[in-house]
Amino acid sequence: MGFGTFFSYQVLPHVAQGRLKLVLEDFEPPPRPVSVIYPNARLLPARTRAFIDWMKAEFSGLRM
């Protein structure tokens, strides 16, 4: 048993399954945006595009 501070994406599955419980919700800091910064280029490398697409899918609609 213990307490910790985590990003919501790290614990969301565990909270949803009831393995972790949120405590002190009134004291949580406000959500912070996540940004992906990359050089402006007409043709992005495939791996950069794949990473951006994965980030969008992974974090879209994520809220506790």
CHARMM-style PDB file with segment names, atoms N, HN, CA, C and O in Angstrom:
ATOM      1  N   MET     1       0.840  -1.162   0.000  1.00  0.00      PROA
ATOM      2  CA  MET     1       0.000   0.000   0.000  1.00  0.00      PROA
ATOM      3  C   MET     1       0.890   1.232   0.000  1.00  0.00      PROA
ATOM      4  O   MET     1       1.969   1.242   0.593  1.00  0.00      PROA
ATOM      5  N   GLY     2       0.420   2.259  -0.670  1.00  0.00      PROA
ATOM      6  HN  GLY     2      -0.457   2.251  -1.152  1.00  0.00      PROA
ATOM      7  CA  GLY     2       1.180   3.494  -0.707  1.00  0.00      PROA
ATOM      8  C   GLY     2       0.505   4.511  -1.603  1.00  0.00      PROA
ATOM      9  O   GLY     2      -0.559   4.254  -2.167  1.00  0.00      PROA
ATOM     10  N   PHE     3       1.122   5.647  -1.726  1.00  0.00      PROA
ATOM     11  HN  PHE     3       1.986   5.856  -1.267  1.00  0.00      PROA
ATOM     12  CA  PHE     3       0.619   6.735  -2.547  1.00  0.00      PROA
ATOM     13  C   PHE     3       1.669   7.074  -3.592  1.00  0.00      PROA
ATOM     14  O   PHE     3       2.859   6.828  -3.398  1.00  0.00      PROA
ATOM     15  N   GLY     4       1.217   7.633  -4.687  1.00  0.00      PROA
ATOM     16  HN  GLY     4       0.249   7.833  -4.844  1.00  0.00      PROA
ATOM     17  CA  GLY     4       2.138   8.072  -5.717  1.00  0.00      PROA
ATOM     18  C   GLY     4       1.469   9.096  -6.612  1.00  0.00      PROA
ATOM     19  O   GLY     4       0.246   9.231  -6.625  1.00  0.00      PROA
ATOM     20  N   THR     5       2.281   9.803  -7.348  1.00  0.00      PROA
ATOM     21  HN  THR     5       3.275   9.693  -7.337  1.00  0.00      PROA
ATOM     22  CA  THR     5       1.798  10.762  -8.329  1.00  0.00      PROA
ATOM     23  C   THR     5       2.187  10.235  -9.704  1.00  0.00      PROA
ATOM     24  O   THR     5       3.360   9.976  -9.970  1.00  0.00      PROA
ATOM     25  N   PHE     6       1.198  10.080 -10.569  1.00  0.00      PROA
ATOM     26  HN  PHE     6       0.245  10.290 -10.352  1.00  0.00      PROA
ATOM     27  CA  PHE     6       1.432   9.503 -11.883  1.00  0.00      PROA
ATOM     28  C   PHE     6       0.669  10.283 -12.941  1.00  0.00      PROA
ATOM     29  O   PHE     6      -0.290  10.989 -12.629  1.00  0.00      PROA
ATOM     30  N   PHE     7       1.091  10.157 -14.182  1.00  0.00      PROA
ATOM     31  HN  PHE     7       1.870   9.584 -14.436  1.00  0.00      PROA
ATOM     32  CA  PHE     7       0.319  10.693 -15.293  1.00  0.00      PROA
ATOM     33  C   PHE     7      -0.868   9.774 -15.517  1.00  0.00      PROA
ATOM     34  O   PHE     7      -0.769   8.564 -15.314  1.00  0.00      PROA
ATOM     35  N   SER     8      -1.985  10.340 -15.933  1.00  0.00      PROA
ATOM     36  HN  SER     8      -2.065  11.323 -16.098  1.00  0.00      PROA
ATOM     37  CA  SER     8      -3.204   9.537 -16.090  1.00  0.00      PROA
ATOM     38  C   SER     8      -3.010   8.383 -17.069  1.00  0.00      PROA
ATOM     39  O   SER     8      -3.550   7.298 -16.855  1.00  0.00      PROA
ATOM     40  N   TYR     9      -2.249   8.602 -18.139  1.00  0.00      PROA
ATOM     41  HN  TYR     9      -1.810   9.484 -18.312  1.00  0.00      PROA
ATOM     42  CA  TYR     9      -2.067   7.526 -19.116  1.00  0.00      PROA
ATOM     43  C   TYR     9      -1.298   6.347 -18.524  1.00  0.00      PROA
ATOM     44  O   TYR     9      -1.394   5.231 -19.035  1.00  0.00      PROA
ATOM     45  N   GLN    10      -0.542   6.577 -17.462  1.00  0.00      PROA
ATOM     46  HN  GLN    10      -0.464   7.484 -17.047  1.00  0.00      PROA
ATOM     47  CA  GLN    10       0.215   5.498 -16.846  1.00  0.00      PROA
ATOM     48  C   GLN    10      -0.662   4.584 -15.996  1.00  0.00      PROA
ATOM     49  O   GLN    10      -0.362   3.398 -15.854  1.00  0.00      PROA
ATOM     50  N   VAL    11      -1.731   5.115 -15.434  1.00  0.00      PROA
ATOM     51  HN  VAL    11      -1.975   6.078 -15.549  1.00  0.00      PROA
ATOM     52  CA  VAL    11      -2.524   4.337 -14.478  1.00  0.00      PROA
ATOM     53  C   VAL    11      -3.971   4.120 -14.897  1.00  0.00      PROA
ATOM     54  O   VAL    11      -4.692   3.369 -14.239  1.00  0.00      PROA
ATOM     55  N   LEU    12      -4.409   4.753 -15.966  1.00  0.00      PROA
ATOM     56  HN  LEU    12      -3.824   5.363 -16.501  1.00  0.00      PROA
ATOM     57  CA  LEU    12      -5.814   4.667 -16.362  1.00  0.00      PROA
ATOM     58  C   LEU    12      -6.335   3.239 -16.457  1.00  0.00      PROA
ATOM     59  O   LEU    12      -7.418   2.968 -15.937  1.00  0.00      PROA
ATOM     60  N   PRO    13      -5.623   2.311 -17.091  1.00  0.00      PROA
ATOM     61  CA  PRO    13      -6.141   0.932 -17.143  1.00  0.00      PROA
ATOM     62  C   PRO    13      -6.308   0.311 -15.750  1.00  0.00      PROA
ATOM     63  O   PRO    13      -7.261  -0.430 -15.511  1.00  0.00      PROA
ATOM     64  N   HSD    14      -5.393   0.608 -14.847  1.00  0.00      PROA
ATOM     65  HN  HSD    14      -4.619   1.210 -15.041  1.00  0.00      PROA
ATOM     66  CA  HSD    14      -5.454   0.050 -13.500  1.00  0.00      PROA
ATOM     67  C   HSD    14      -6.596   0.654 -12.693  1.00  0.00      PROA
ATOM     68  O   HSD    14      -7.235  -0.040 -11.903  1.00  0.00      PROA
ATOM     69  N   VAL    15      -6.854   1.948 -12.889  1.00  0.00      PROA
ATOM     70  HN  VAL    15      -6.334   2.512 -13.530  1.00  0.00      PROA
ATOM     71  CA  VAL    15      -7.981   2.602 -12.217  1.00  0.00      PROA
ATOM     72  C   VAL    15      -9.289   2.030 -12.764  1.00  0.00      PROA
ATOM     73  O   VAL    15     -10.211   1.741 -12.000  1.00  0.00      PROA
ATOM     74  N   ALA    16      -9.368   1.868 -14.079  1.00  0.00      PROA
ATOM     75  HN  ALA    16      -8.619   2.103 -14.700  1.00  0.00      PROA
ATOM     76  CA  ALA    16     -10.590   1.338 -14.699  1.00  0.00      PROA
ATOM     77  C   ALA    16     -10.890  -0.081 -14.222  1.00  0.00      PROA
ATOM     78  O   ALA    16     -12.056  -0.458 -14.102  1.00  0.00      PROA
ATOM     79  N   GLN    17      -9.852  -0.868 -13.949  1.00  0.00      PROA
ATOM     80  HN  GLN    17      -8.905  -0.561 -14.047  1.00  0.00      PROA
ATOM     81  CA  GLN    17     -10.034  -2.244 -13.491  1.00  0.00      PROA
ATOM     82  C   GLN    17     -10.197  -2.340 -11.972  1.00  0.00      PROA
ATOM     83  O   GLN    17     -10.405  -3.430 -11.439  1.00  0.00      PROA
ATOM     84  N   GLY    18     -10.105  -1.210 -11.278  1.00  0.00      PROA
ATOM     85  HN  GLY    18      -9.936  -0.324 -11.711  1.00  0.00      PROA
ATOM     86  CA  GLY    18     -10.302  -1.203  -9.834  1.00  0.00      PROA
ATOM     87  C   GLY    18      -9.079  -1.616  -9.028  1.00  0.00      PROA
ATOM     88  O   GLY    18      -9.173  -1.796  -7.814  1.00  0.00      PROA
ATOM     89  N   ARG    19      -7.929  -1.769  -9.686  1.00  0.00      PROA
ATOM     90  HN  ARG    19      -7.852  -1.623 -10.672  1.00  0.00      PROA
ATOM     91  CA  ARG    19      -6.715  -2.159  -8.961  1.00  0.00      PROA
ATOM     92  C   ARG    19      -6.063  -0.973  -8.257  1.00  0.00      PROA
ATOM     93  O   ARG    19      -5.342  -1.145  -7.274  1.00  0.00      PROA
ATOM     94  N   LEU    20      -6.320   0.232  -8.768  1.00  0.00      PROA
ATOM     95  HN  LEU    20      -6.905   0.372  -9.567  1.00  0.00      PROA
ATOM     96  CA  LEU    20      -5.839   1.456  -8.125  1.00  0.00      PROA
ATOM     97  C   LEU    20      -7.022   2.363  -7.863  1.00  0.00      PROA
ATOM     98  O   LEU    20      -8.027   2.319  -8.572  1.00  0.00      PROA
ATOM     99  N   LYS    21      -6.891   3.181  -6.842  1.00  0.00      PROA
ATOM    100  HN  LYS    21      -6.074   3.216  -6.266  1.00  0.00      PROA
ATOM    101  CA  LYS    21      -7.941   4.113  -6.471  1.00  0.00      PROA
ATOM    102  C   LYS    21      -7.382   5.528  -6.462  1.00  0.00      PROA
ATOM    103  O   LYS    21      -6.252   5.751  -6.027  1.00  0.00      PROA
ATOM    104  N   LEU    22      -8.167   6.475  -6.937  1.00  0.00      PROA
ATOM    105  HN  LEU    22      -9.085   6.293  -7.290  1.00  0.00      PROA
ATOM    106  CA  LEU    22      -7.756   7.880  -6.886  1.00  0.00      PROA
ATOM    107  C   LEU    22      -8.079   8.440  -5.508  1.00  0.00      PROA
ATOM    108  O   LEU    22      -9.181   8.250  -4.993  1.00  0.00      PROA
ATOM    109  N   VAL    23      -7.116   9.127  -4.919  1.00  0.00      PROA
ATOM    110  HN  VAL    23      -6.220   9.281  -5.337  1.00  0.00      PROA
ATOM    111  CA  VAL    23      -7.326   9.787  -3.632  1.00  0.00      PROA
ATOM    112  C   VAL    23      -6.882  11.239  -3.773  1.00  0.00      PROA
ATOM    113  O   VAL    23      -6.063  11.570  -4.629  1.00  0.00      PROA
ATOM    114  N   LEU    24      -7.419  12.077  -2.943  1.00  0.00      PROA
ATOM    115  HN  LEU    24      -8.085  11.808  -2.246  1.00  0.00      PROA
ATOM    116  CA  LEU    24      -7.080  13.504  -2.940  1.00  0.00      PROA
ATOM    117  C   LEU    24      -7.301  14.146  -4.316  1.00  0.00      PROA
ATOM    118  O   LEU    24      -6.507  14.980  -4.750  1.00  0.00      PROA
ATOM    119  N   GLU    25      -8.382  13.753  -4.995  1.00  0.00      PROA
ATOM    120  HN  GLU    25      -9.027  13.076  -4.642  1.00  0.00      PROA
ATOM    121  CA  GLU    25      -8.668  14.284  -6.330  1.00  0.00      PROA
ATOM    122  C   GLU    25      -8.817  15.799  -6.341  1.00  0.00      PROA
ATOM    123  O   GLU    25      -8.521  16.447  -7.345  1.00  0.00      PROA
ATOM    124  N   ASP    26      -9.271  16.359  -5.238  1.00  0.00      PROA
ATOM    125  HN  ASP    26      -9.511  15.833  -4.423  1.00  0.00      PROA
ATOM    126  CA  ASP    26      -9.449  17.820  -5.172  1.00  0.00      PROA
ATOM    127  C   ASP    26      -8.121  18.563  -5.240  1.00  0.00      PROA
ATOM    128  O   ASP    26      -8.103  19.768  -5.490  1.00  0.00      PROA
ATOM    129  N   PHE    27      -7.022  17.873  -5.024  1.00  0.00      PROA
ATOM    130  HN  PHE    27      -7.037  16.894  -4.821  1.00  0.00      PROA
ATOM    131  CA  PHE    27      -5.713  18.508  -4.996  1.00  0.00      PROA
ATOM    132  C   PHE    27      -4.880  18.195  -6.237  1.00  0.00      PROA
ATOM    133  O   PHE    27      -3.700  18.540  -6.291  1.00  0.00      PROA
ATOM    134  N   GLU    28      -5.472  17.555  -7.217  1.00  0.00      PROA
ATOM    135  HN  GLU    28      -6.431  17.275  -7.173  1.00  0.00      PROA
ATOM    136  CA  GLU    28      -4.737  17.240  -8.445  1.00  0.00      PROA
ATOM    137  C   GLU    28      -4.457  18.514  -9.230  1.00  0.00      PROA
ATOM    138  O   GLU    28      -5.297  19.412  -9.289  1.00  0.00      PROA
ATOM    139  N   PRO    29      -3.274  18.589  -9.834  1.00  0.00      PROA
ATOM    140  CA  PRO    29      -2.984  19.759 -10.678  1.00  0.00      PROA
ATOM    141  C   PRO    29      -3.833  19.694 -11.950  1.00  0.00      PROA
ATOM    142  O   PRO    29      -4.291  18.618 -12.333  1.00  0.00      PROA
ATOM    143  N   PRO    30      -4.043  20.827 -12.602  1.00  0.00      PROA
ATOM    144  CA  PRO    30      -4.838  20.817 -13.832  1.00  0.00      PROA
ATOM    145  C   PRO    30      -4.124  20.024 -14.929  1.00  0.00      PROA
ATOM    146  O   PRO    30      -2.899  19.901 -14.904  1.00  0.00      PROA
ATOM    147  N   PRO    31      -4.875  19.489 -15.885  1.00  0.00      PROA
ATOM    148  CA  PRO    31      -4.253  18.752 -16.989  1.00  0.00      PROA
ATOM    149  C   PRO    31      -3.298  19.656 -17.768  1.00  0.00      PROA
ATOM    150  O   PRO    31      -3.515  20.862 -17.886  1.00  0.00      PROA
ATOM    151  N   ARG    32      -2.246  19.049 -18.292  1.00  0.00      PROA
ATOM    152  HN  ARG    32      -2.070  18.070 -18.197  1.00  0.00      PROA
ATOM    153  CA  ARG    32      -1.266  19.791 -19.084  1.00  0.00      PROA
ATOM    154  C   ARG    32      -1.244  19.224 -20.492  1.00  0.00      PROA
ATOM    155  O   ARG    32      -1.350  18.011 -20.673  1.00  0.00      PROA
ATOM    156  N   PRO    33      -1.110  20.070 -21.471  1.00  0.00      PROA
ATOM    157  CA  PRO    33      -1.076  19.567 -22.851  1.00  0.00      PROA
ATOM    158  C   PRO    33       0.228  18.833 -23.159  1.00  0.00      PROA
ATOM    159  O   PRO    33       1.265  19.078 -22.542  1.00  0.00      PROA
ATOM    160  N   VAL    34       0.144  17.948 -24.109  1.00  0.00      PROA
ATOM    161  HN  VAL    34      -0.698  17.749 -24.610  1.00  0.00      PROA
ATOM    162  CA  VAL    34       1.327  17.239 -24.602  1.00  0.00      PROA
ATOM    163  C   VAL    34       1.579  17.733 -26.019  1.00  0.00      PROA
ATOM    164  O   VAL    34       0.664  17.765 -26.843  1.00  0.00      PROA
ATOM    165  N   SER    35       2.804  18.113 -26.299  1.00  0.00      PROA
ATOM    166  HN  SER    35       3.547  18.086 -25.630  1.00  0.00      PROA
ATOM    167  CA  SER    35       3.152  18.614 -27.628  1.00  0.00      PROA
ATOM    168  C   SER    35       4.238  17.756 -28.250  1.00  0.00      PROA
ATOM    169  O   SER    35       5.138  17.273 -27.564  1.00  0.00      PROA
ATOM    170  N   VAL    36       4.141  17.574 -29.547  1.00  0.00      PROA
ATOM    171  HN  VAL    36       3.410  17.966 -30.105  1.00  0.00      PROA
ATOM    172  CA  VAL    36       5.194  16.915 -30.310  1.00  0.00      PROA
ATOM    173  C   VAL    36       5.768  17.982 -31.237  1.00  0.00      PROA
ATOM    174  O   VAL    36       5.053  18.545 -32.066  1.00  0.00      PROA
ATOM    175  N   ILE    37       7.051  18.254 -31.092  1.00  0.00      PROA
ATOM    176  HN  ILE    37       7.632  17.797 -30.419  1.00  0.00      PROA
ATOM    177  CA  ILE    37       7.692  19.300 -31.885  1.00  0.00      PROA
ATOM    178  C   ILE    37       8.648  18.635 -32.868  1.00  0.00      PROA
ATOM    179  O   ILE    37       9.490  17.820 -32.489  1.00  0.00      PROA
ATOM    180  N   TYR    38       8.502  18.993 -34.114  1.00  0.00      PROA
ATOM    181  HN  TYR    38       7.818  19.655 -34.422  1.00  0.00      PROA
ATOM    182  CA  TYR    38       9.342  18.421 -35.161  1.00  0.00      PROA
ATOM    183  C   TYR    38       9.575  19.482 -36.219  1.00  0.00      PROA
ATOM    184  O   TYR    38       8.793  20.427 -36.322  1.00  0.00      PROA
ATOM    185  N   PRO    39      10.632  19.348 -37.008  1.00  0.00      PROA
ATOM    186  CA  PRO    39      10.933  20.369 -38.015  1.00  0.00      PROA
ATOM    187  C   PRO    39       9.835  20.446 -39.077  1.00  0.00      PROA
ATOM    188  O   PRO    39       9.251  19.435 -39.469  1.00  0.00      PROA
ATOM    189  N   ASN    40       9.576  21.651 -39.521  1.00  0.00      PROA
ATOM    190  HN  ASN    40      10.050  22.472 -39.202  1.00  0.00      PROA
ATOM    191  CA  ASN    40       8.591  21.850 -40.578  1.00  0.00      PROA
ATOM    192  C   ASN    40       9.198  21.366 -41.899  1.00  0.00      PROA
ATOM    193  O   ASN    40      10.168  21.930 -42.405  1.00  0.00      PROA
ATOM    194  N   ALA    41       8.605  20.321 -42.429  1.00  0.00      PROA
ATOM    195  HN  ALA    41       7.817  19.862 -42.018  1.00  0.00      PROA
ATOM    196  CA  ALA    41       9.100  19.760 -43.689  1.00  0.00      PROA
ATOM    197  C   ALA    41       7.914  19.271 -44.504  1.00  0.00      PROA
ATOM    198  O   ALA    41       6.941  18.744 -43.965  1.00  0.00      PROA
ATOM    199  N   ARG    42       8.016  19.453 -45.786  1.00  0.00      PROA
ATOM    200  HN  ARG    42       8.806  19.880 -46.224  1.00  0.00      PROA
ATOM    201  CA  ARG    42       6.933  19.005 -46.653  1.00  0.00      PROA
ATOM    202  C   ARG    42       6.798  17.489 -46.595  1.00  0.00      PROA
ATOM    203  O   ARG    42       5.693  16.950 -46.549  1.00  0.00      PROA
ATOM    204  N   LEU    43       7.928  16.824 -46.599  1.00  0.00      PROA
ATOM    205  HN  LEU    43       8.826  17.263 -46.637  1.00  0.00      PROA
ATOM    206  CA  LEU    43       7.929  15.360 -46.541  1.00  0.00      PROA
ATOM    207  C   LEU    43       8.579  14.914 -45.236  1.00  0.00      PROA
ATOM    208  O   LEU    43       9.797  15.001 -45.075  1.00  0.00      PROA
ATOM    209  N   LEU    44       7.761  14.441 -44.316  1.00  0.00      PROA
ATOM    210  HN  LEU    44       6.772  14.371 -44.447  1.00  0.00      PROA
ATOM    211  CA  LEU    44       8.288  13.937 -43.052  1.00  0.00      PROA
ATOM    212  C   LEU    44       8.789  12.512 -43.234  1.00  0.00      PROA
ATOM    213  O   LEU    44       8.232  11.764 -44.037  1.00  0.00      PROA
ATOM    214  N   PRO    45       9.822  12.124 -42.510  1.00  0.00      PROA
ATOM    215  CA  PRO    45      10.215  10.722 -42.539  1.00  0.00      PROA
ATOM    216  C   PRO    45       9.056   9.845 -42.059  1.00  0.00      PROA
ATOM    217  O   PRO    45       8.270  10.258 -41.206  1.00  0.00      PROA
ATOM    218  N   ALA    46       8.957   8.646 -42.606  1.00  0.00      PROA
ATOM    219  HN  ALA    46       9.595   8.310 -43.299  1.00  0.00      PROA
ATOM    220  CA  ALA    46       7.851   7.745 -42.264  1.00  0.00      PROA
ATOM    221  C   ALA    46       7.808   7.465 -40.763  1.00  0.00      PROA
ATOM    222  O   ALA    46       6.725   7.388 -40.183  1.00  0.00      PROA
ATOM    223  N   ARG    47       8.959   7.312 -40.133  1.00  0.00      PROA
ATOM    224  HN  ARG    47       9.839   7.374 -40.605  1.00  0.00      PROA
ATOM    225  CA  ARG    47       8.955   7.012 -38.703  1.00  0.00      PROA
ATOM    226  C   ARG    47       8.439   8.191 -37.881  1.00  0.00      PROA
ATOM    227  O   ARG    47       7.795   7.995 -36.850  1.00  0.00      PROA
ATOM    228  N   THR    48       8.720   9.423 -38.337  1.00  0.00      PROA
ATOM    229  HN  THR    48       9.243   9.582 -39.175  1.00  0.00      PROA
ATOM    230  CA  THR    48       8.196  10.604 -37.643  1.00  0.00      PROA
ATOM    231  C   THR    48       6.686  10.661 -37.780  1.00  0.00      PROA
ATOM    232  O   THR    48       5.983  10.888 -36.796  1.00  0.00      PROA
ATOM    233  N   ARG    49       6.182  10.460 -38.981  1.00  0.00      PROA
ATOM    234  HN  ARG    49       6.753  10.276 -39.781  1.00  0.00      PROA
ATOM    235  CA  ARG    49       4.735  10.454 -39.217  1.00  0.00      PROA
ATOM    236  C   ARG    49       4.068   9.345 -38.405  1.00  0.00      PROA
ATOM    237  O   ARG    49       3.003   9.556 -37.825  1.00  0.00      PROA
ATOM    238  N   ALA    50       4.689   8.164 -38.362  1.00  0.00      PROA
ATOM    239  HN  ALA    50       5.554   7.992 -38.834  1.00  0.00      PROA
ATOM    240  CA  ALA    50       4.127   7.038 -37.603  1.00  0.00      PROA
ATOM    241  C   ALA    50       4.061   7.371 -36.113  1.00  0.00      PROA
ATOM    242  O   ALA    50       3.086   7.039 -35.439  1.00  0.00      PROA
ATOM    243  N   PHE    51       5.106   8.031 -35.601  1.00  0.00      PROA
ATOM    244  HN  PHE    51       5.899   8.301 -36.148  1.00  0.00      PROA
ATOM    245  CA  PHE    51       5.120   8.400 -34.187  1.00  0.00      PROA
ATOM    246  C   PHE    51       4.033   9.426 -33.883  1.00  0.00      PROA
ATOM    247  O   PHE    51       3.329   9.303 -32.881  1.00  0.00      PROA
ATOM    248  N   ILE    52       3.892  10.427 -34.730  1.00  0.00      PROA
ATOM    249  HN  ILE    52       4.464  10.527 -35.544  1.00  0.00      PROA
ATOM    250  CA  ILE    52       2.862  11.449 -34.528  1.00  0.00      PROA
ATOM    251  C   ILE    52       1.480  10.809 -34.559  1.00  0.00      PROA
ATOM    252  O   ILE    52       0.640  11.107 -33.711  1.00  0.00      PROA
ATOM    253  N   ASP    53       1.241   9.942 -35.519  1.00  0.00      PROA
ATOM    254  HN  ASP    53       1.923   9.699 -36.209  1.00  0.00      PROA
ATOM    255  CA  ASP    53      -0.061   9.267 -35.611  1.00  0.00      PROA
ATOM    256  C   ASP    53      -0.320   8.404 -34.382  1.00  0.00      PROA
ATOM    257  O   ASP    53      -1.443   8.356 -33.880  1.00  0.00      PROA
ATOM    258  N   TRP    54       0.725   7.716 -33.893  1.00  0.00      PROA
ATOM    259  HN  TRP    54       1.637   7.754 -34.301  1.00  0.00      PROA
ATOM    260  CA  TRP    54       0.567   6.876 -32.701  1.00  0.00      PROA
ATOM    261  C   TRP    54       0.238   7.734 -31.482  1.00  0.00      PROA
ATOM    262  O   TRP    54      -0.646   7.391 -30.696  1.00  0.00      PROA
ATOM    263  N   MET    55       0.955   8.860 -31.325  1.00  0.00      PROA
ATOM    264  HN  MET    55       1.672   9.139 -31.963  1.00  0.00      PROA
ATOM    265  CA  MET    55       0.680   9.751 -30.190  1.00  0.00      PROA
ATOM    266  C   MET    55      -0.747  10.267 -30.220  1.00  0.00      PROA
ATOM    267  O   MET    55      -1.421  10.303 -29.190  1.00  0.00      PROA
ATOM    268  N   LYS    56      -1.213  10.668 -31.402  1.00  0.00      PROA
ATOM    269  HN  LYS    56      -0.666  10.638 -32.238  1.00  0.00      PROA
ATOM    270  CA  LYS    56      -2.583  11.158 -31.519  1.00  0.00      PROA
ATOM    271  C   LYS    56      -3.578  10.089 -31.095  1.00  0.00      PROA
ATOM    272  O   LYS    56      -4.510  10.374 -30.343  1.00  0.00      PROA
ATOM    273  N   ALA    57      -3.394   8.878 -31.562  1.00  0.00      PROA
ATOM    274  HN  ALA    57      -2.637   8.647 -32.173  1.00  0.00      PROA
ATOM    275  CA  ALA    57      -4.310   7.778 -31.246  1.00  0.00      PROA
ATOM    276  C   ALA    57      -4.209   7.403 -29.762  1.00  0.00      PROA
ATOM    277  O   ALA    57      -5.225   7.146 -29.116  1.00  0.00      PROA
ATOM    278  N   GLU    58      -3.015   7.372 -29.236  1.00  0.00      PROA
ATOM    279  HN  GLU    58      -2.189   7.581 -29.760  1.00  0.00      PROA
ATOM    280  CA  GLU    58      -2.789   6.929 -27.857  1.00  0.00      PROA
ATOM    281  C   GLU    58      -3.382   7.896 -26.851  1.00  0.00      PROA
ATOM    282  O   GLU    58      -3.924   7.474 -25.830  1.00  0.00      PROA
ATOM    283  N   PHE    59      -3.283   9.185 -27.128  1.00  0.00      PROA
ATOM    284  HN  PHE    59      -2.842   9.527 -27.958  1.00  0.00      PROA
ATOM    285  CA  PHE    59      -3.682  10.185 -26.146  1.00  0.00      PROA
ATOM    286  C   PHE    59      -5.010  10.873 -26.454  1.00  0.00      PROA
ATOM    287  O   PHE    59      -5.460  11.700 -25.662  1.00  0.00      PROA
ATOM    288  N   SER    60      -5.642  10.560 -27.569  1.00  0.00      PROA
ATOM    289  HN  SER    60      -5.276   9.888 -28.213  1.00  0.00      PROA
ATOM    290  CA  SER    60      -6.913  11.230 -27.881  1.00  0.00      PROA
ATOM    291  C   SER    60      -8.000  10.803 -26.898  1.00  0.00      PROA
ATOM    292  O   SER    60      -8.199   9.614 -26.645  1.00  0.00      PROA
ATOM    293  N   GLY    61      -8.682  11.774 -26.363  1.00  0.00      PROA
ATOM    294  HN  GLY    61      -8.520  12.739 -26.568  1.00  0.00      PROA
ATOM    295  CA  GLY    61      -9.794  11.492 -25.458  1.00  0.00      PROA
ATOM    296  C   GLY    61      -9.379  10.976 -24.097  1.00  0.00      PROA
ATOM    297  O   GLY    61     -10.231  10.498 -23.347  1.00  0.00      PROA
ATOM    298  N   LEU    62      -8.120  11.053 -23.750  1.00  0.00      PROA
ATOM    299  HN  LEU    62      -7.429  11.441 -24.359  1.00  0.00      PROA
ATOM    300  CA  LEU    62      -7.649  10.527 -22.472  1.00  0.00      PROA
ATOM    301  C   LEU    62      -7.953  11.519 -21.365  1.00  0.00      PROA
ATOM    302  O   LEU    62      -7.385  12.611 -21.326  1.00  0.00      PROA
ATOM    303  N   ARG    63      -8.826  11.149 -20.491  1.00  0.00      PROA
ATOM    304  HN  ARG    63      -9.287  10.262 -20.522  1.00  0.00      PROA
ATOM    305  CA  ARG    63      -9.171  11.947 -19.301  1.00  0.00      PROA
ATOM    306  C   ARG    63      -9.539  10.986 -18.196  1.00  0.00      PROA
ATOM    307  O   ARG    63     -10.083   9.908 -18.438  1.00  0.00      PROA
ATOM    308  N   MET    64      -9.241  11.385 -17.009  1.00  0.00      PROA
ATOM    309  HN  MET    64      -8.799  12.260 -16.813  1.00  0.00      PROA
ATOM    310  CA  MET    64      -9.589  10.560 -15.848  1.00  0.00      PROA
ATOM    311  C   MET    64     -10.950  10.952 -15.343  1.00  0.00      PROA
ATOM    312  OT1 MET    64     -11.435  10.378 -14.367  1.00  0.00      PROA
TER     313      MET     64
END
